[in-house]
Amino acid sequence: MRSLVFLLFVALANARTYQRCEWARVLKNNGMDGYHGYSLANWVCLTQHESNYNTGAINHNTDGSTDYGIFQINSRWWCNNGLTPTSNACGIQCSELLTNDVSVAIKCAKRVVRDPNGIGAWVAWRRYCQNRDLSSYVAGCGL
């Protein structure tokens, strides 16, 4: 347990919060624009409402699971936090989602969206982004 707390502390010390256009560029450079049929604006919208572009975001759910990182990836299904029974479909430790190296988080988000629920696996996307004009999320970014 102490090592888990230490890993979370180290991860959070390396966390950062992106600006909207900066994050949009990172997503685009990592192949997220059009990934699995979802525009860049969908990903920017999703992450704004999940974490406000914060790689260190952690939120606890009523079912005992926890959501981690900029995409708020869930410990019950996608990563291992050492506490929640998990499917760990991304094959990672949840603490890996909390650093400013977003490559692991992006790779896991790509895995999530390939699941049958697609991007609809994220409640925030269904609530705030689905069937909406999302052009404002990439407006002025020069992308």
Secondary structure, DSSP 4 states (H G I P E B T S, - for coil): -HHHHHHHHHHHHT--B--HHHHHHHHHHTT-TTGGG--HHHHHHHHHHHHTTBTT-EEE-TTS-EEETTTTEETTTT-B-SSS----TT-SBGGGGGSS-THHHHHHHHHHHTSTTGGGGSHHIIIIITTS--GGGTTTS--
